Amino acid sequence: MNFKKIFLLFIPLLAFLGMGTMLSNIDSGHADELLEAHGLTNNTRYFRTSNNESISSFLRYLDKYYANHQLQLHLDSKYEKKQVLVWANHTVKSLPTEEGRYFSPDDFKGKVSFAVLGPATNVNLLDVQNNKYVVLGQNYYSVIGEFKDYPQVEMDKYYLSTGVDQPTAKDQLKNYRIVIDGAPNVIERVAQHYHARLHVPSFVKKHHRDRWSVVPYILMLLGAMLFGIGGNVLLATLIKRQAKLTHLHGVLLRNWVINQSVRLFLIEGALGIFTYIFLKYHAFYSADNSLVIMLIASWIIFVVAFCMTVYFLVRKDRKIVKPAKRL
């Protein structure tokens, strides 16, 4: 393999690394947004009330009038600043956990509350036979999961499930900021029922302001892919030129080109595997298979670009070299 081919093989390697890095930046942006949102959507609003009603009564009201609507609550304690009570009536928009799991709808239906901890949570914990419990006064809450730790994201809160019959629902509603996610018209009706004014959480404002922040990364990812395609076009041109220097013809020439092409594809596949191993330990991806899918798809696109270039060059030569017409 000559130096020109070795040099050109750096192009797909750099393309793989560039696309993988951009994908990591896109995933990191979404993960930060998800964590800042506490697992809620951009429909989320919050309100406060001076009502002495218990959380349990509030949940009964939601179950009675909005049982057919998807709702999720995060109740931020005014006094325990790092404590959040979580409730949902159908599905739960969850956060990624390093260990264990996030809450499921069944966790809100029983009489026992559960806990999910942030990686930097500072709360009284008790370890009993490899099981962790959050200890708050006379109450013990079994820890079912711990969040993943992401750079530049503060994760020192702890989340407790709440339900109509759970101990966390005995406190008064006025002691919490009520963060509610659901259909906008439902949220408005709930706020009107409690004579409260709705507010937009800061994470929603930030997302509305920065919703296009991932576009540069997407454009750079596409640019890296075009860079890799261009490299394979140059490699195909180089192999076609080398084929002419062999002075082979017919089946021998075709077999030589196929052999060189397959070797090239295997080398690029190995570069893709190297990229996966390297980035897996040096970058963040929200799904383990997202990088694999992107690298395989990119490798296929590079192979197709190479084959199309060879096909185009062969057809071009056939048009130029035509048998002379007999007089």
Beta strands, then each sheet from edge to edge (+ up, - down):
strand 1: 45-47
strand 2: 72-77
strand 3: 83-88
strand 4: 97-100
strand 5: 114-117
strand 6: 125-128
strand 7: 131-136
strand 8: 139-147
strand 9: 158-161
strand 10: 176-181
sheet 1: 1+ 10- 2+ 3- 9- 5+ 8+ 4-
sheet 2: 1+ 10- 2+ 3- 9- 5+ 8+ 7- 6+
end
